[in-house]
């Protein structure tokens, strides 16, 4: 480690202002035909841009929030001369998002039931008559999913963490329970799949006025 010339402080590099929480979370869903998200923030100041047309708000979710699970599977090469693997490679790496909507609105029903979010077959606005039939051959269309988490810096400026699944598909759904004791939830899990245009299954951003305030001052 070399010969220290000054006492070593173990607090060097500790920044409690970098500890983030997602105090508010939002989920927006769109049909796969909707335009992909390419720039959610304004270049000049990092402010969040308006949500593009075609993306529908899921609304309230349970206080478990959003859970992003990475299912990483490795395959190992073992050799008689070593007690540890002599080689290890990624066999699969699947990213999923789980959330439990609490609202009964067109977005939550469409995601849960496999209905389109817009166009023919989409549910109309809340307050109009709804009807849909369980299909003999279920449809499970690909979606675009936008996840936004909001935090604040010490001065109250916004810090956003954004995830975008350009090609997502529901891989499981939990029970829809009707009960006096709890609200009706429609919990779903979506896996992220690679989009052939964006060349990724998940694009991530961190930005916002509060995040940019952490930038070191420019040297004259």
C-alpha positions as CSV (number, residue, x, y, z in Angstrom):
1,X,0.0,0.0,0.0
2,X,3.0,2.3,0.1
3,X,4.3,4.4,2.9
4,X,1.8,7.0,4.1
5,X,3.0,10.5,4.6
6,X,-0.2,11.6,6.3
7,X,-2.7,9.8,8.6
8,X,-5.2,7.8,6.5
9,X,-8.9,8.8,6.9
10,X,-11.4,6.0,6.3
11,X,-14.0,8.7,5.7
12,X,-12.4,9.7,2.5
13,X,-14.8,9.1,-0.4
14,X,-17.9,8.9,1.8
15,X,-20.8,11.0,0.5
16,X,-24.1,10.7,2.3
17,X,-25.5,13.1,-0.3
18,X,-25.1,10.4,-2.9
19,X,-27.5,8.0,-1.1
20,X,-30.7,7.9,-3.1
21,X,-34.3,6.9,-2.5
22,X,-37.0,6.8,-5.0
23,X,-39.5,8.8,-3.0
24,X,-42.0,8.8,-5.8
25,X,-42.3,6.2,-8.6
26,X,-44.2,6.3,-11.8
27,X,-44.9,3.7,-14.4
28,X,-46.0,4.5,-18.0
29,X,-47.0,1.9,-20.5
30,X,-47.4,2.0,-24.3
31,X,-48.1,-0.3,-27.1
32,X,-45.0,-1.6,-28.9
33,X,-45.9,0.5,-31.9
34,X,-45.4,3.7,-29.9
35,X,-42.2,5.7,-30.4
36,X,-39.3,4.6,-28.2
37,X,-37.9,7.0,-25.5
38,X,-34.6,8.4,-26.7
39,X,-34.1,11.5,-24.5
40,X,-36.3,12.0,-21.3
41,X,-34.4,15.1,-20.2
42,X,-33.8,18.6,-21.4
43,X,-30.2,18.9,-22.5
44,X,-29.8,22.4,-21.1
45,X,-30.9,21.9,-17.5
46,X,-31.7,18.2,-17.0
47,X,-35.4,18.9,-16.4
48,X,-37.8,16.0,-17.1
49,X,-39.5,16.4,-20.5
50,X,-43.2,15.8,-21.0
51,X,-44.2,12.1,-21.3
52,X,-44.6,11.3,-25.0
53,X,-47.9,10.6,-26.6
54,X,-49.1,7.0,-26.4
55,X,-47.6,6.4,-23.0
56,X,-50.4,5.8,-20.4
57,X,-50.0,6.2,-16.7
58,X,-50.5,3.1,-14.5
59,X,-51.2,5.3,-11.5
60,X,-51.0,4.3,-7.9
61,X,-49.1,1.1,-7.0
62,X,-48.7,-0.6,-3.7
63,X,-46.1,0.7,-1.2
64,X,-43.8,-2.1,-2.1
65,X,-42.9,0.1,-5.0
66,X,-41.2,-1.2,-8.1
67,X,-38.9,-4.2,-7.9
68,X,-36.3,-4.8,-10.7
69,X,-34.9,-8.4,-10.5
70,X,-31.9,-9.6,-12.3
71,X,-31.8,-13.3,-12.8
72,X,-28.2,-14.1,-13.5
73,X,-27.2,-17.6,-14.4
74,X,-23.5,-18.6,-14.8
75,X,-22.0,-21.7,-16.3
76,X,-18.7,-22.9,-14.9
77,X,-15.8,-25.0,-16.2
78,X,-14.3,-27.2,-13.5
79,X,-10.9,-28.9,-13.6
80,X,-9.4,-31.6,-11.6
81,X,-6.4,-29.5,-10.6
82,X,-8.5,-26.7,-9.0
83,X,-11.1,-26.5,-6.3
84,X,-12.5,-23.4,-7.9
85,X,-14.0,-23.1,-11.4
86,X,-11.2,-22.4,-13.9
87,X,-13.6,-20.5,-16.1
88,X,-17.1,-18.9,-15.5
89,X,-19.3,-17.3,-18.2
90,X,-22.7,-15.7,-18.2
91,X,-25.3,-18.2,-19.5
92,X,-28.3,-15.9,-19.1
93,X,-29.1,-12.6,-17.6
94,X,-32.8,-11.8,-17.5
95,X,-34.1,-8.4,-16.1
96,X,-37.7,-8.2,-14.9
97,X,-39.9,-5.5,-13.3
98,X,-42.6,-6.3,-10.7
99,X,-45.3,-3.9,-9.6
100,X,-48.8,-4.1,-8.2
101,X,-51.2,-1.5,-9.6
102,X,-54.0,-0.3,-7.3
103,X,-56.1,1.7,-9.7
104,X,-58.8,0.3,-12.0
105,X,-58.0,2.2,-15.1
106,X,-57.4,1.4,-18.8
107,X,-53.7,0.9,-18.3
108,X,-53.8,-1.6,-15.5
109,X,-56.6,-3.6,-17.1
110,X,-54.8,-3.6,-20.5
111,X,-51.6,-4.8,-19.0
112,X,-53.3,-7.5,-16.9
113,X,-55.7,-8.7,-19.5
114,X,-53.4,-8.5,-22.6
115,X,-55.5,-5.8,-24.2
116,X,-54.2,-3.0,-26.5
117,X,-53.5,0.3,-24.8
118,X,-54.7,2.3,-27.8
119,X,-56.6,1.8,-31.0
120,X,-59.0,-1.1,-31.8
121,X,-59.8,-3.1,-28.7
122,X,-58.6,-0.6,-26.2
123,X,-60.7,0.3,-23.3
124,X,-62.4,3.7,-23.4
125,X,-62.0,6.4,-20.8
126,X,-63.0,5.8,-17.1
127,X,-66.7,6.4,-16.6
128,X,-67.8,4.8,-19.9
129,X,-69.1,1.2,-20.2
130,X,-66.3,-1.4,-20.4
131,X,-66.6,-4.9,-21.7
132,X,-64.0,-7.5,-22.7
133,X,-64.0,-11.2,-23.1
134,X,-61.4,-13.8,-22.0
135,X,-59.9,-15.0,-25.3
136,X,-59.8,-18.6,-26.3
137,X,-56.3,-18.0,-27.5
138,X,-54.7,-15.5,-25.1
139,X,-52.8,-12.6,-26.5
140,X,-49.7,-11.4,-24.7
141,X,-48.4,-8.4,-26.7
142,X,-45.1,-6.7,-26.3
143,X,-45.1,-3.3,-24.6
144,X,-42.9,-0.4,-24.0
145,X,-42.5,0.4,-20.3
146,X,-41.1,3.6,-18.8
147,X,-40.2,3.7,-15.1
148,X,-39.4,7.0,-13.3
149,X,-38.1,7.4,-9.8
150,X,-37.9,10.9,-8.2
151,X,-35.7,12.0,-5.3
152,X,-34.5,15.4,-4.1
153,X,-31.1,16.9,-3.2
154,X,-30.6,18.9,0.0
155,X,-31.9,22.0,-1.6
156,X,-35.1,20.4,-2.9
157,X,-34.0,20.1,-6.6
158,X,-35.2,17.0,-8.5
159,X,-33.0,13.9,-9.1
160,X,-34.5,11.4,-11.5
161,X,-33.6,7.8,-12.1
162,X,-35.2,6.4,-15.3
163,X,-35.4,3.0,-16.7
164,X,-36.9,2.2,-20.1
165,X,-37.9,-1.3,-21.3
166,X,-38.2,-0.8,-25.1
167,X,-39.6,-4.3,-25.6
168,X,-41.3,-5.9,-22.5
169,X,-43.7,-8.8,-22.1
170,X,-45.7,-10.0,-19.2
171,X,-44.3,-13.2,-17.9
172,X,-46.5,-13.7,-14.8
173,X,-49.4,-12.1,-13.0
174,X,-50.6,-12.7,-9.4
175,X,-54.1,-13.1,-8.2
176,X,-56.8,-10.5,-8.6
177,X,-58.4,-10.5,-5.2
178,X,-61.8,-9.1,-4.3
179,X,-62.1,-8.5,-0.6
180,X,-63.5,-6.1,2.0
181,X,-60.1,-5.8,3.7
182,X,-57.9,-4.7,0.8
183,X,-58.0,-2.8,-2.5
184,X,-58.2,-4.7,-5.8
185,X,-54.7,-5.2,-7.1
186,X,-53.5,-6.6,-10.4
187,X,-49.8,-7.5,-9.8
188,X,-47.7,-8.2,-12.9
189,X,-44.2,-9.1,-13.8
190,X,-42.7,-8.0,-17.1
191,X,-39.4,-9.2,-18.6
192,X,-37.2,-6.9,-20.6
193,X,-36.3,-8.2,-24.1
194,X,-33.7,-6.9,-26.5
195,X,-35.0,-4.3,-29.0
196,X,-33.6,-4.8,-32.4
197,X,-33.5,-1.1,-33.1
198,X,-32.2,0.3,-29.8
199,X,-29.9,-2.8,-29.4
200,X,-30.7,-3.1,-25.7
201,X,-33.3,-4.5,-23.4
202,X,-33.1,-1.7,-20.9
203,X,-31.8,1.9,-21.2
204,X,-31.1,3.8,-18.0
205,X,-30.6,7.5,-17.2
206,X,-29.8,9.5,-14.1
207,X,-30.3,13.3,-14.4
208,X,-32.2,16.3,-13.1
209,X,-31.3,19.7,-11.7
210,X,-30.4,18.2,-8.4
211,X,-28.1,15.7,-10.0
212,X,-26.3,18.3,-12.1
213,X,-25.7,20.4,-8.9
214,X,-23.2,17.7,-7.9
215,X,-20.9,18.5,-10.8
216,X,-17.6,19.9,-9.7
217,X,-17.1,23.6,-10.4
218,X,-15.3,24.4,-13.6
219,X,-11.7,25.5,-13.3
220,X,-11.0,28.9,-14.7
